């Protein structure tokens, strides 16, 4: 599998440096004032079961944007080992946020996704080291930094950059995406004739 996002993305924009504690207020303002779309690609989201007031503010803003008619797309990293805690946390977020209308996608585990980027209305880009974890969003537990880029006009390549990332195909329900994740992880651990035999099992019609 190859990630199909375009790496040759040159942009002309004004840039504003964001110190650690400025990230969340700017992010919330961008989401609350979005008119068309919020596209995000994120390495880590915090555990939804814990007391996380900053993360709660963020996810509430995403849900409110959906209710205003804004398209909200969130791509989450999926670790290759199934035993990594992040695997279940991100699946829990997918189930919770998709029920609220957010188009959550899980990145394929064969390729590590480490970016933290948010694109609003194809003209504002928030990028930096902040994960969507309580420690990073609070500005207290870890030191982070970011940059807000404001383009003079919309650039559709920003949508291509995030929407073309390889992700799980069937996100209709947890049973479907969990099965696809298991298949991809199993495939990643096979090679040679074992891999070919496994692919034949998946697609018997192509191999009569």
N, C-alpha and C positions, 0 to 999 in steps of 0.2 A: 504494500500500500504506500502511495505517495501523497503527501499533503499538497493540495492543489491551489492553495492561496498564492497570490502573486507577490513575490518578494521584491520586484522592481517597482516600488511605489514611492515616487518622488513627489513631495508636496511643497507648495509655497504657502506659508501661514505665519501669522503672528504667534509668538510663544510667550507664555507666562509661567514662570517657575512657581511651583506650589511646595511650600514647606510642609512638614509632616501633618500638622493639625489642620491645614487648609484643604486637604484632599476631600474629606467627607462633605463639608459645606458646599464646595464647588460641585461635587458629584450630585448631591441632592438638588441643587439649583438647576443643573443641566437637565436632570430627569423631570423635575416638576415643570419646567418650561419647554419641554420637548413638544414639537408639533406633529412630527411624522414618525420618527423611529428612534429607538435606543438599541444599539447593537453592542454586545459586550462579549469579550473572551477572557475567561478568568481561570487562573491556576488553582486557587484555593478559596472555598467558602467555608465559614465556620460552622460548627455543629448547630443545627436548628433547634436542638432540644435544650440548649443552655440559655441562661440569662444573658442576652446580648443586645442591649438597648440601641447601640449604633447600627448593628446589622439589621435589627428590627425596623429602624427608620428607613434604611435603604430598601429592604424588600417591600415595605409598605408603599414607598414611592414608586417602585416598579409596578406594583399591582394597581395603584391609582392611575398611573400613566396608561395602562391597558384599558381601564374603564373610561378614559378620555378618548379612546380610539387610537392611541399610539401603538405601533407595532414594536413589541419588546422581544428581542432575541438574546438569549444567554447561552453561551457555549462553555461547558465546564470540562476541565481536565479529568481524565480517568486513568488511574495508575494501572500498570500492567499486572502486578500481583493482586489477586482478588482479596488477599488478607489485609491489605493496607486500609487503615481506618477511613481514609478519604473516599474510598470506593463506595461505601455505604452512605456516607454523609452526602455525597453529591447525588446519589440516586434518591435519597430522601428529599433533597432540595428539588430535584426534577419533578418528583411526584407532587410536592406541595405547591410549587410555583406554576406548574402546568395546569393545575386545578384552578388557578387564579387567572389563567389566560396568557401567561408568559410562555413564549416558545423556547423552552429549555431543550438544549441538545447536549448529548454526552459525546465527547471527543473519543475517537478510536484509541484503545489502550496501546496499540502497537507503536504509536508516535507520541512522544512526550510533549504536551502543550504547556508552556511555561509563561506565556504572555499575559499581561494584565492591561487590557485596553478597552476603552468605552468610546463609542462613536454615536453622537447625537445629531440627528437630522442631516447626516452626511456632510456636516460642515464644522463640527466641533469634536475634537479628539482629546481624550484624557488618557495619558499613558504614564507609566512609572513603575515603581516597585511595590505599590500597595496591593496586597491580596484583599479579598472581601472577608477578612477574619476580624473578630472583635479587637484583637490586639493591634492590628494594623489600622483599623478605622478609628480607634479611640485616640490615636496619637500619643499614647502613654507607655505602652509596653515594648514597642519596637520603634526604631527610627527609620522612616521611609521618606521618599521624595517623589515628586511627580511633575509633569508639565501639561499645561492646557494649550492645545493648538487650535487656533480659530482661523478657518480658511475664508478667503474672500467670497467663495461660492461653493455650492455643493459639488462633491466629487463622488461619482457612483463607484469608483474603484475602491472606496472605503468599505462599501457593502460587499463587494466581491472578495475583499481581503478576509472578512470574517465569515460570510455565508458560504464560501467555497472550502472552508476547512472540512476535512474528513470527519464525519460524525456517524453515530449509530443511525441506521436507516429507519427502523421501525420504533417510533416513540409513542405509539398509541396507548400503551399501558405497560406497567412494570414487568409483567410476564414476558412481553415481547422484547423489551430492551435488555432484560437480564439474560434471556436466551441468546440474543445476538452477542452480548458481551462474552458469555461463556464460549461461544463458538470462536470468536476472534482470538480469545486468550489461548484456547486449545490449538488453534491453527498456528499461532505464533511459536508454540513450543515444538512443532513438528517440522521435519525436513525430509527431502528425498522422497522415497517411495511411500513412506508413512503419510507425508503431506498429500501426495497425489491420491492415495487411497481415501483419505479423509475428504478431499474435495469431490471425489467421485460419489461418496455417500451423500454429500450436500446437494449435488446436482446430477442425479442419476440419468435424467433425460438427455443431458449433453454427452453421456458416455454409455451408449446402449451396449 
